Every structure is written in structure tokens, then in C-alpha cells.
Amino acid sequence: MNQLATPRTDQHPFAVMTGHGREGIGLVSELFGANADVAPLPGHAPRTSEQRYADIFNATMDAIIAIDQDHYITLFNRAAEQVFCCTAPQAIGQAFDHFVPKRLRALLQDYLQGAELARQLWVPEGLTALRADGREFPVEATISALRLNGRAQYTIILRDINARAKAEACLRSLQSRHQSQRATIRRSQELAGVVGQAPAMQAIFEAVEIVAKTDSTVLITGETGTGKELIARAVHDAGARCERTLITVNCAALPGELIESELFGHERGAFTGATTQRRGRFELADGGTIFLDEVGELSAQAQAKLLRVLQQRAFERVGASQTIKVNVRIIAATNGELAQMVKAGTFRADLFYRLNVFPLAMPPLRERRSDIPLLAQHFLATYAQKFGKPLEGIAPISMERLTRYNWPGNVRELQNVIERMAILASGTTLEIREALLRPAALDAAPAPAGSLEDVARQHIERVLNDCKGIVEGKRGAAAILGLKPSTLRYRMKLLGLGKGARAA
């Protein structure tokens, strides 16, 4: 922009105070109210209406410029000084054309020539203005007119869109960062009851968030006690079916002859004892999600029916010929190697591939030892509240023992240990007895010889002997093995270990 000409303005007390010319004084009074003195606040010196108007006029965040009918500037507030990089004394008396490019100049010319004074013109986009140094910048503008002492006066309110855009971009960036931090904290602390900061768990949390948005079948694998059921619930809760039912079925706890009836229902008289019609778990889960825990325990006939449900979303109740259609999402879990079972011929290959659409492999606790202190503190806080005890922390030596232990029962075993010691605790610091953590588990023991069935029988029998035949309860074999009591009894029955077992 060219050098500004010498300003054309008269000096007046209000003009000196606000940087406005004489013609602008009456315009400010017209904009802000009657020209009357304002009563002073207690303890303050009297202030005239001109001083009051000057304060208000200069406090606004938008650039306010007034021009006369000849396009000369008569008012120029502090925001205008900042926007145009020009002081009010330099601007007042100058032609406003110095500050506007052709488009805004033409718009002003049309408005000044043909507009009725009562009409206001708002242009929210597409306009630019010029700073005193000639830089062009986008603006939005409101133009209005009034008549003062028989002469037309025009008020132009400008807002620098660049400044607003920068502020909005900064706000969006802060909001995005805040949301990202909240998501990271949420994932790092807890997802549907699953606590973990280790990279392996972070990968699980991210995968859950992705697959939850779909209806794809999920297969969760991992050792007993790693939290497979909690992850299944997290998938359900984060998906579109979260308002519908989540039905859980422990396939290992059901006798083989009853699995089909439990899953698909039965008709009256379908077998001995079927005195009424019964809806199966798949019907109850219609519109929601069904979680099949220990899916590897399904009988061959149940596997065939499950395959049909996966393929066609249809089945028949036991003893019925009518086909029932369902809309259900399937999440399955197993603590065994289904691929090995397929090779051994105990699990259908086609069913395995149908279930293995989106696999989630839960890491054992010994592979995410950095999570042990976090999990221990989480469980400690839970049981401190539950038992009404002032438990504040875990002794350093005890935490070291927890971290070194190999945790064959994984998170469930850790939870049981913390609960047991919380019950016994008498102070504010939890002490973990070394006897609770079997030293033999600290180092990986060589695999004993014999078949898998023999190894399982020997291990379960040894734990039962240690527990004096107690299955249930905090001191029972099921808790130590990380199994549900019903699951342990079922396996004991298969292995011929049912005699002598008792509850706590």
C-alpha cells in the first residue's frame, strides 16, 4: 500500500482519547446510546459519557471503522489498529479505499450509492482487505448506515478470518490431542475390566476397537485366566449391538448330550426329561452377541450345527424340523490350540476357518510382566473397598515376588492371591507370603513325559492332593488351577478323578 497521506481530522478531547475525528464523536454516541453523563462507581472519579463510550468502543474485538459519504475514515478503534497495522491518528482522515481491494471497494460503492439507510449488509466470506503495509488478508464484514446531522455515515465492522481460522485450527488441534490422550489413557488403564499398559495389551485394545465396529466373527485364544471373557465383553460393548444381549456359554461345562439343547433349544418330548419346549442360547442372543467359551469342547454333532449357523444363520431345535433364522454375532474362545485339534481330527477344519475370521491372541501374564504392578494395585484398590480396609500399597519385597513369579494361572491367579492377602491384611501395606507363590513355577520346568491326558491327570491330581480334595472356594483346586469349579469337575470326570473331591 502507498504511503498514507496526511490525516484530515480535527482534534477534540474525545478524538484525542479515542483516536477519532470530530465527525466520529456523534456517531459513537449514536451507536452506544444517549449522550448523558454516567454515574461513577463508589470510590471512582466521575466519568463522562464520552469516556464511557471510548472504553466500550476500544474494548470490542472486531475492527470498527466509520466513513463519511465521501469515503473518508472518521472512526478507527483499537482492534482496527491491530488488524490493519496502522494507528488511529494515521488512519483517520484517510480515504478508506487505501484499505480495500477492488471487490470490497465495488461492494461498498454499490451499497453507498443505492442502499437504504435501514438496510444492513453482511458478507461472511469471499472478501479481502489490505493492511497498511499492503498485505492482503481475508475478512468477513458487516456494513450499516445511519444519518447524523443530516449527513450519511457508514459503519464497517471487519473480522480477520485468518486470526479466527488460526484460533479454530489451534482449538481443533487441542481437542484432537485431548481426545487422543484420553483414548491412550483409557486403553492403558482399563478396557471393560482388562487392565494393561504392555505393548501386547495395547495391540489387543486397538484390535478390539477396530473389530467391534463390524459384525465379523472373533476367535479369542489364550491360556486360562488371561481374560478372554472380558475381551469378548469389550468387543460386544464397543459395537453396534451393545444395547442388546450378550449370551455366554461355557461349552466345557456342559455334558456332550446337552450342548445341542443348550445352544439350539429343544421341543417337548425331544428326549427323556424334555417336558416343555425350550429356546436355546442362539435364540436368546438374536440381535445381540453369543460368546462360546471353550469352543474346542463342542461335540462333533454340535460342531456341525454351529458351522451351519455360521454359514446360514439358521438352525433347528432338537426334535424339530422348522428352521429358525437368527441375527447374531459369534465370539468364540479357547485355551487350546484349535489348529492342532484340526490336525488330530477332533475339531472340524471348516468350522475352524469359519471361526478364525479375526483372531485375538491373549498374551500370558509372564509375557507382560510390566503389567503386574498395575494389575496388583488395581486388584488391591478393588478389595480394599470391598472389604472396607485402609490398604494403600504393596510392600516392595512383595511386589518383587509378584513380578518374578511365572503365573501359570495368569491374571486370575494374581487376582486370587491379592484377594486372599487382602482378607488377611491387618495394616495399610499388603504383604505377599512367599508360600503362596510356588517356587517351582519361577523357572520353566521341563515338560514331563507322557500323553497330554496323562500330564493333565497328574497335574490336577497333584493340585487336588495339595488342596486335600477341595474343589471350590478360595483354597480350592479350581482357584489354583484358574478354572471354574464346573469346568474342573467336568475334566476330573473325564480323567477319572472324581472320587474324594469335595467343596470348600
C-alpha positions as a printed NumPy array, in Angstrom:
array([[  0.   ,   0.   ,   0.   ],
       [  1.211,   3.526,  -0.753],
       [  2.347,   5.878,   1.974],
       [ -0.685,   7.246,   3.813],
       [ -1.478,  10.9  ,   3.213],
       [ -1.611,  13.476,   5.961],
       [ -4.745,  12.716,   8.029],
       [ -7.712,  15.015,   7.608],
       [ -9.1  ,  15.37 ,  11.17 ],
       [ -9.9  ,  17.933,  13.821],
       [ -8.678,  17.482,  17.348],
       [-11.262,  17.186,  20.109],
       [-10.963,  15.765,  23.651],
       [-12.879,  12.653,  22.612],
       [-10.827,  12.35 ,  19.443],
       [ -7.606,  12.522,  21.423],
       [ -8.909,   9.998,  23.919],
       [-10.122,   7.503,  21.344],
       [ -8.227,   8.358,  18.208],
       [-11.427,   9.507,  16.468],
       [-12.175,  12.588,  14.405],
       [-14.811,  15.163,  15.325],
       [-17.401,  13.638,  12.981],
       [-16.987,  10.296,  14.697],
       [-17.899,  11.623,  18.141],
       [-21.571,  11.937,  17.41 ],
       [-21.521,   8.575,  15.603],
       [-20.118,   6.787,  18.676],
       [-22.746,   8.432,  20.83 ],
       [-25.367,   7.326,  18.352],
       [-24.018,   3.753,  18.412],
       [-23.814,   3.411,  22.2  ],
       [-26.735,   5.462,  23.489],
       [-27.79 ,   8.907,  24.686],
       [-25.121,  11.491,  25.334],
       [-25.518,  11.686,  29.119],
       [-23.065,  11.529,  31.954],
       [-22.712,   8.133,  33.644],
       [-22.869,   7.882,  37.448],
       [-19.461,   6.949,  38.855],
       [-18.851,   3.769,  40.807],
       [-18.102,   4.139,  44.538],
       [-14.501,   5.216,  45.051],
       [-14.022,   6.154,  41.367],
       [-13.739,   9.568,  39.77 ],
       [-16.728,  10.765,  37.711],
       [-16.63 ,   9.581,  34.095],
       [-18.345,  11.321,  31.22 ],
       [-20.376,   9.521,  28.647],
       [-17.591,  10.19 ,  26.102],
       [-15.091,   8.376,  28.306],
       [-17.586,   5.56 ,  28.766],
       [-18.139,   5.286,  25.022],
       [-14.401,   5.303,  24.395],
       [-13.864,   2.393,  26.771],
       [-16.635,   0.314,  25.185],
       [-15.605,   1.221,  21.649],
       [-11.998,   0.237,  22.175],
       [-12.783,  -2.947,  24.132],
       [-14.511,  -4.709,  21.23 ],
       [-12.577,  -7.473,  19.485],
       [-13.824,  -6.615,  15.983],
       [-12.374,  -3.815,  13.877],
       [-14.912,  -0.976,  13.728],
       [-14.395,   1.704,  11.076],
       [-16.729,   4.537,  10.186],
       [-16.572,   6.515,   6.961],
       [-18.443,   9.549,   5.769],
       [-20.325,   9.871,   2.495],
       [-17.049,  10.824,   0.77 ],
       [-15.4  ,   7.556,   1.935],
       [-13.088,   9.247,   4.451],
       [-12.424,   7.452,   7.738],
       [-13.969,   9.113,  10.789],
       [-13.685,   6.299,  13.357],
       [-10.93 ,   3.724,  13.87 ],
       [-10.929,   1.623,  17.068],
       [ -8.026,  -0.252,  18.677],
       [ -8.987,  -3.57 ,  17.092],
       [ -8.815,  -1.846,  13.704],
       [ -5.326,  -0.606,  14.569],
       [ -4.231,  -4.193,  15.254],
       [ -5.933,  -5.627,  12.169],
       [ -4.648,  -3.02 ,   9.725],
       [ -1.269,  -2.44 ,  11.424],
       [ -1.948,   1.263,  11.471],
       [ -2.609,   3.724,  14.291],
       [ -5.879,   5.626,  14.51 ],
       [ -4.24 ,   9.071,  14.021],
       [ -2.644,   7.754,  10.831],
       [ -5.915,   6.318,   9.518],
       [ -8.493,   8.987,  10.427],
       [ -8.99 ,  11.397,   7.565],
       [ -7.624,   8.94 ,   5.01 ],
       [ -9.741,   7.572,   2.199],
       [-10.943,   4.09 ,   3.13 ],
       [-10.074,   2.972,  -0.421],
       [ -6.469,   2.677,   0.795],
       [ -7.509,  -0.328,   2.913],
       [ -9.706,  -2.263,   0.497],
       [ -9.028,  -4.094,  -2.785],
       [-11.287,  -3.773,  -5.825],
       [-14.029,  -6.233,  -4.821],
       [-14.771,  -4.729,  -1.422],
       [-14.414,  -1.249,  -2.904],
       [-17.022,  -2.068,  -5.564],
       [-19.302,  -3.619,  -2.948],
       [-19.041,  -0.52 ,  -0.798],
       [-19.638,   1.737,  -3.788],
       [-22.842,  -0.138,  -4.707],
       [-24.038,  -0.058,  -1.104],
       [-23.262,   3.622,  -0.58 ],
       [-24.976,   4.635,  -3.766],
       [-28.139,   2.571,  -3.675],
       [-28.76 ,   1.298,  -0.155],
       [-31.492,   2.456,   2.12 ],
       [-30.1  ,   3.544,   5.443],
       [-32.154,   0.974,   7.371],
       [-30.664,  -1.966,   5.488],
       [-27.577,  -3.802,   6.733],
       [-25.277,  -5.838,   4.539],
       [-23.416,  -8.873,   5.877],
       [-20.771, -10.566,   3.758],
       [-19.484, -13.668,   5.605],
       [-16.9  , -14.798,   3.063],
       [-15.155, -14.02 ,  -0.177],
       [-13.81 , -10.587,   0.832],
       [-10.284,  -9.372,   1.488],
       [ -8.782,  -6.206,   2.959],
       [ -5.33 ,  -4.605,   2.883],
       [ -3.075,  -3.892,   5.826],
       [ -1.108,  -0.669,   5.945],
       [  1.944,  -2.453,   4.507],
       [ -0.054,  -3.768,   1.546],
       [ -0.575,  -7.37 ,   2.73 ],
       [ -3.942,  -8.787,   1.734],
       [ -5.985, -10.885,   4.191],
       [ -9.47 , -12.469,   4.188],
       [-12.264, -10.803,   6.135],
       [-15.945, -11.013,   6.835],
       [-17.786,  -7.701,   7.024],
       [-20.994,  -6.057,   8.158],
       [-21.881,  -2.69 ,   6.62 ],
       [-24.598,  -0.447,   8.005],
       [-25.638,   3.167,   7.58 ],
       [-27.236,   5.935,   9.601],
       [-27.856,   9.637,   9.194],
       [-26.163,  12.052,  11.583],
       [-26.835,  15.803,  11.469],
       [-28.396,  15.339,   8.036],
       [-25.351,  13.575,   6.598],
       [-24.912,   9.869,   5.857],
       [-22.403,   7.907,   7.958],
       [-21.4  ,   4.294,   7.315],
       [-20.111,   1.764,   9.832],
       [-17.98 ,  -1.153,   8.68 ],
       [-17.282,  -3.968,  11.148],
       [-14.484,  -6.277,   9.966],
       [-13.172,  -9.533,  11.354],
       [ -9.86 , -11.039,  10.307],
       [-10.762, -14.558,   9.198],
       [ -7.111, -15.625,   9.297],
       [ -6.938, -14.975,  13.031],
       [-10.167, -16.861,  13.592],
       [ -9.033, -19.734,  11.357],
       [ -5.777, -19.982,  13.317],
       [ -7.691, -19.987,  16.591],
       [-10.095, -22.639,  15.292],
       [ -7.203, -24.756,  13.991],
       [ -5.472, -24.428,  17.354],
       [ -8.697, -25.42 ,  19.118],
       [ -9.175, -28.426,  16.819],
       [ -5.576, -29.457,  17.422],
       [ -6.015, -29.195,  21.187],
       [ -9.292, -31.126,  21.05 ],
       [ -7.725, -33.818,  18.869],
       [ -4.745, -34.074,  21.199],
       [ -7.055, -34.224,  24.205],
       [ -9.16 , -36.974,  22.633],
       [ -6.038, -38.898,  21.662],
       [ -4.642, -38.595,  25.181],
       [ -7.958, -39.664,  26.689],
       [ -8.081, -42.686,  24.346],
       [ -4.499, -43.607,  25.237],
       [ -5.161, -43.265,  28.959],
       [ -8.388, -45.244,  28.646],
       [ -6.647, -48.028,  26.725],
       [ -3.629, -48.014,  29.024],
       [ -5.686, -48.248,  32.174],
       [ -8.795, -50.292,  31.565],
       [-10.961, -51.678,  28.779],
       [-14.082, -53.452,  30.04 ],
       [-12.168, -54.563,  33.136],
       [ -8.974, -55.575,  31.317],
       [ -6.024, -53.628,  32.696],
       [ -2.728, -53.31 ,  30.86 ],
       [ -0.068, -50.95 ,  29.565],
       [  2.246, -53.502,  27.976],
       [  2.616, -53.233,  24.172],
       [  0.99 , -56.645,  23.718],
       [ -2.141, -55.475,  25.567],
       [ -2.178, -52.135,  23.769],
       [ -2.272, -54.074,  20.495],
       [ -5.213, -56.111,  21.822],
       [ -7.09 , -52.955,  22.863],
       [ -6.571, -51.355,  19.446],
       [ -7.702, -54.527,  17.667],
       [-10.83 , -54.668,  19.862],
       [-11.736, -51.093,  18.936],
       [-11.37 , -51.926,  15.234],
       [-13.236, -55.243,  15.099],
       [-16.005, -54.063,  17.446],
       [-17.289, -51.777,  14.69 ],
       [-18.005, -54.807,  12.495],
       [-20.112, -57.971,  12.829],
       [-17.209, -60.283,  11.996],
       [-16.692, -63.488,  13.967],
       [-13.899, -63.221,  16.534],
       [-11.803, -66.097,  17.888],
       [-10.008, -65.326,  21.165],
       [ -7.185, -67.662,  22.11 ],
       [ -5.014, -67.762,  25.188],
       [ -4.209, -69.602,  28.365],
       [ -6.68 , -69.977,  31.195],
       [ -7.006, -66.805,  33.249],
       [ -5.802, -64.33 ,  30.618],
       [ -9.139, -62.515,  30.4  ],
       [-10.72 , -63.961,  27.254],
       [-14.272, -63.47 ,  28.511],
       [-13.564, -59.844,  29.435],
       [-12.203, -59.185,  25.946],
       [-15.321, -60.789,  24.443],
       [-17.476, -58.449,  26.503],
       [-15.321, -55.499,  25.418],
       [-15.912, -56.384,  21.747],
       [-19.661, -56.58 ,  22.383],
       [-19.84 , -53.38 ,  24.453],
       [-17.898, -51.329,  21.904],
       [-20.027, -52.451,  18.943],
       [-23.41 , -51.581,  17.494],
       [-25.05 , -54.466,  19.404],
       [-24.068, -53.098,  22.83 ],
       [-27.691, -52.353,  23.722],
       [-28.699, -55.966,  23.012],
       [-27.99 , -59.174,  24.899],
       [-24.603, -60.84 ,  25.338],
       [-25.17 , -64.56 ,  25.972],
       [-22.247, -66.536,  27.412],
       [-21.957, -70.312,  27.049],
       [-19.179, -72.343,  28.681],
       [-19.02 , -75.287,  26.308],
       [-16.655, -77.226,  28.604],
       [-19.125, -77.13 ,  31.496],
       [-21.945, -78.78 ,  29.538],
       [-22.211, -82.537,  29.077],
       [-21.912, -83.529,  25.442],
       [-25.514, -84.75 ,  25.223],
       [-26.848, -81.399,  26.47 ],
       [-24.734, -78.988,  24.413],
       [-27.046, -79.07 ,  21.384],
       [-30.1  , -78.473,  23.537],
       [-28.393, -75.582,  25.326],
       [-27.25 , -73.941,  22.125],
       [-30.223, -74.544,  19.852],
       [-33.096, -75.424,  22.19 ],
       [-35.416, -78.432,  22.057],
       [-39.018, -79.357,  21.503],
       [-41.213, -81.041,  24.059],
       [-40.593, -84.791,  24.044],
       [-37.354, -84.483,  22.05 ],
       [-35.633, -86.66 ,  24.666],
       [-36.25 , -88.058,  28.122],
       [-36.912, -85.215,  30.513],
       [-37.844, -82.684,  27.8  ],
       [-41.27 , -81.923,  29.235],
       [-41.553, -78.446,  27.712],
       [-40.297, -76.563,  24.69 ],
       [-37.11 , -74.627,  25.37 ],
       [-35.405, -71.819,  23.489],
       [-31.669, -72.241,  23.022],
       [-28.9  , -69.746,  23.613],
       [-28.762, -68.723,  19.945],
       [-32.433, -67.725,  20.003],
       [-31.903, -65.763,  23.202],
       [-28.965, -63.957,  21.595],
       [-30.906, -62.952,  18.467],
       [-29.974, -59.361,  17.623],
       [-27.048, -59.465,  20.05 ],
       [-23.901, -61.494,  20.624],
       [-23.2  , -65.052,  21.728],
       [-19.883, -65.904,  23.372],
       [-18.844, -69.543,  23.097],
       [-16.149, -70.129,  25.71 ],
       [-14.027, -73.273,  25.37 ],
       [-15.438, -73.858,  21.897],
       [-12.975, -76.701,  21.389],
       [-15.05 , -78.823,  23.8  ],
       [-18.049, -78.987,  21.411],
       [-19.132, -82.443,  20.275],
       [-18.849, -83.383,  16.61 ],
       [-22.625, -83.04 ,  16.115],
       [-22.698, -79.647,  17.817],
       [-19.769, -78.528,  15.654],
       [-21.76 , -79.406,  12.523],
       [-24.763, -77.38 ,  13.693],
       [-22.568, -74.455,  14.703],
       [-20.997, -74.485,  11.246],
       [-24.46 , -74.157,   9.701],
       [-25.283, -71.224,  11.961],
       [-22.085, -69.503,  10.879],
       [-22.817, -70.147,   7.214],
       [-26.579, -69.554,   7.061],
       [-27.548, -68.035,  10.42 ],
       [-30.131, -70.83 ,  10.688],
       [-30.701, -73.978,  12.778],
       [-33.413, -76.319,  14.106],
       [-34.232, -77.041,  17.708],
       [-33.51 , -80.6  ,  18.862],
       [-36.51 , -82.719,  17.847],
       [-37.914, -80.079,  15.456],
       [-37.976, -79.709,  11.686],
       [-38.757, -75.988,  11.498],
       [-35.765, -73.8  ,  10.615],
       [-35.134, -70.785,  12.815],
       [-33.28 , -67.758,  11.447],
       [-31.191, -65.601,  13.787],
       [-29.145, -62.416,  13.512],
       [-26.36 , -62.972,  15.984],
       [-22.695, -62.143,  16.247],
       [-20.439, -65.014,  17.315],
       [-17.377, -64.643,  19.515],
       [-15.557, -67.846,  20.413],
       [-12.696, -68.547,  22.793],
       [-10.415, -71.454,  23.552],
       [ -7.41 , -72.08 ,  25.761],
       [ -6.278, -74.873,  23.46 ],
       [ -4.75 , -74.942,  20.012],
       [ -7.659, -75.452,  17.623],
       [ -5.253, -75.811,  14.706],
       [ -3.635, -78.786,  16.458],
       [ -7.074, -80.239,  17.193],
       [ -7.897, -79.95 ,  13.487],
       [ -4.755, -81.927,  12.65 ],
       [ -5.69 , -84.507,  15.269],
       [ -9.177, -84.807,  13.76 ],
       [-11.033, -83.696,  16.916],
       [-12.177, -80.356,  15.523],
       [-13.678, -79.656,  12.122],
       [-11.34 , -77.788,   9.778],
       [-14.197, -75.936,   8.04 ],
       [-15.549, -74.757,  11.391],
       [-12.1  , -73.605,  12.472],
       [-11.717, -71.454,   9.373],
       [-15.204, -70.008,   9.903],
       [-14.379, -69.1  ,  13.491],
       [-10.886, -67.808,  12.786],
       [-12.004, -64.71 ,  10.856],
       [-10.484, -62.206,  13.286],
       [ -8.134, -63.9  ,  15.792],
       [ -7.154, -62.241,  19.056],
       [ -4.319, -63.967,  20.917],
       [ -4.261, -63.022,  24.603],
       [ -0.696, -62.885,  25.962],
       [  0.03 , -64.788,  29.187],
       [  0.918, -62.674,  32.205],
       [  4.534, -63.868,  32.21 ],
       [  4.933, -62.193,  28.772],
       [  3.736, -58.82 ,  30.068],
       [  5.413, -58.596,  33.452],
       [  5.387, -54.789,  33.307],
       [  1.616, -55.002,  33.875],
       [  1.907, -56.982,  37.114],
       [  2.348, -53.927,  39.43 ],
       [ -0.523, -52.138,  37.658],
       [ -2.796, -55.171,  37.952],
       [ -1.804, -55.791,  41.573],
       [ -2.614, -52.187,  42.542],
       [ -5.89 , -52.386,  40.634],
       [ -6.972, -55.511,  42.485],
       [ -5.723, -54.103,  45.793],
       [ -7.899, -50.989,  45.379],
       [-10.867, -53.186,  44.457],
       [-10.602, -55.42 ,  47.512],
       [ -9.696, -52.577,  49.875],
       [-13.02 , -51.012,  49.002],
       [-14.873, -54.319,  49.062],
       [-13.565, -55.324,  52.497],
       [-13.513, -51.809,  53.939],
       [ -9.797, -51.898,  54.729],
       [ -7.32 , -48.973,  54.514],
       [ -4.967, -50.78 ,  52.127],
       [ -2.704, -48.242,  50.438],
       [  0.041, -50.241,  48.77 ],
       [  2.075, -53.406,  48.438],
       [  5.408, -53.892,  50.187],
       [  8.38 , -53.572,  47.758],
       [  9.693, -57.065,  48.502],
       [  6.21 , -58.471,  47.911],
       [  5.902, -56.607,  44.627],
       [  9.252, -58.049,  43.59 ],
       [  7.953, -61.551,  44.356],
       [  4.841, -60.911,  42.298],
       [  6.908, -59.676,  39.367],
       [  9.314, -62.646,  39.431],
       [  6.605, -65.283,  39.71 ],
       [  5.678, -67.091,  36.495],
       [  1.868, -67.02 ,  36.999],
       [  0.655, -70.292,  35.441],
       [ -2.893, -69.174,  36.315],
       [ -2.271, -65.734,  34.763],
       [ -4.352, -62.714,  35.796],
       [ -6.967, -64.822,  37.571],
       [ -4.309, -66.363,  39.801],
       [ -2.879, -62.907,  40.576],
       [ -6.35 , -61.669,  41.473],
       [ -6.892, -64.622,  43.804],
       [ -3.562, -64.03 ,  45.546],
       [ -4.314, -60.328,  46.113],
       [ -7.81 , -61.118,  47.375],
       [ -6.535, -63.77 ,  49.777],
       [ -3.874, -61.485,  51.251],
       [ -6.282, -58.54 ,  51.417],
       [ -8.564, -60.67 ,  53.586],
       [ -5.684, -61.487,  55.935],
       [ -4.134, -57.998,  55.964],
       [ -4.223, -56.016,  59.201],
       [ -2.236, -52.907,  58.261],
       [ -2.138, -50.438,  55.381],
       [  0.577, -52.247,  53.414],
       [ -0.095, -55.603,  51.802],
       [  2.425, -58.368,  52.402],
       [  2.541, -61.312,  49.964],
       [  3.606, -64.546,  51.547],
       [  6.227, -66.342,  49.551],
       [  4.497, -69.65 ,  50.283],
       [  1.614, -68.54 ,  48.09 ],
       [  3.92 , -68.33 ,  45.098],
       [  5.204, -71.788,  44.3  ],
       [  8.998, -71.507,  43.769],
       [  8.915, -74.267,  41.17 ],
       [  6.879, -72.007,  38.918],
       [  9.561, -69.305,  38.825],
       [ 11.587, -71.248,  36.288],
       [ 10.136, -73.097,  33.364],
       [ 10.151, -76.794,  34.22 ],
       [ 10.861, -79.362,  31.517],
       [  7.727, -80.918,  30.06 ],
       [  7.044, -84.3  ,  31.696],
       [  6.903, -87.359,  29.541],
       [  3.603, -88.952,  28.582],
       [  0.478, -88.027,  26.673],
       [ -1.353, -84.749,  27.178],
       [ -4.108, -86.605,  29.025],
       [ -1.572, -88.197,  31.388],
       [  0.1  , -84.852,  32.071],
       [ -3.263, -83.211,  32.774],
       [ -4.309, -86.039,  35.08 ],
       [ -1.036, -85.885,  37.039],
       [ -1.161, -82.121,  37.431],
       [ -4.814, -81.983,  38.501],
       [ -4.321, -84.903,  40.861],
       [ -1.288, -83.209,  42.461],
       [ -3.206, -79.945,  42.988],
       [ -6.192, -81.847,  44.421],
       [ -3.887, -83.627,  46.857],
       [ -2.354, -80.291,  47.923],
       [ -5.861, -78.923,  48.485],
       [ -6.974, -82.09 ,  50.334],
       [ -9.621, -82.765,  47.679],
       [-11.284, -79.317,  47.971],
       [-12.531, -78.097,  44.578],
       [-14.392, -74.844,  45.278],
       [-13.577, -71.798,  47.354],
       [-10.561, -69.573,  47.728],
       [ -8.38 , -72.5  ,  48.828],
       [ -9.817, -74.932,  46.333],
       [ -8.102, -76.604,  43.391],
       [-10.254, -74.729,  40.852],
       [ -8.945, -71.356,  42.077],
       [ -5.318, -72.558,  41.975],
       [ -5.735, -74.043,  38.512],
       [ -7.54 , -70.948,  37.297],
       [-10.62 , -72.939,  36.291],
       [-14.272, -72.632,  37.096],
       [-15.364, -75.355,  39.536],
       [-17.797, -76.791,  36.984],
       [-15.029, -76.957,  34.369],
       [-12.67 , -78.683,  36.785],
       [-15.312, -81.256,  37.798],
       [-16.028, -81.999,  34.144],
       [-12.345, -82.588,  33.426],
       [-11.963, -84.659,  36.578],
       [-14.835, -86.83 ,  35.411],
       [-13.2  , -87.339,  32.008],
       [ -9.9  , -88.206,  33.677],
       [-11.455, -90.452,  36.289],
       [-10.527, -88.226,  39.232],
       [-13.991, -87.558,  40.606],
       [-13.77 , -89.64 ,  43.797],
       [-12.908, -87.862,  47.022],
       [-13.343, -84.338,  45.674],
       [-15.406, -82.017,  47.812],
       [-16.372, -78.37 ,  48.136],
       [-14.676, -75.945,  50.5  ]])
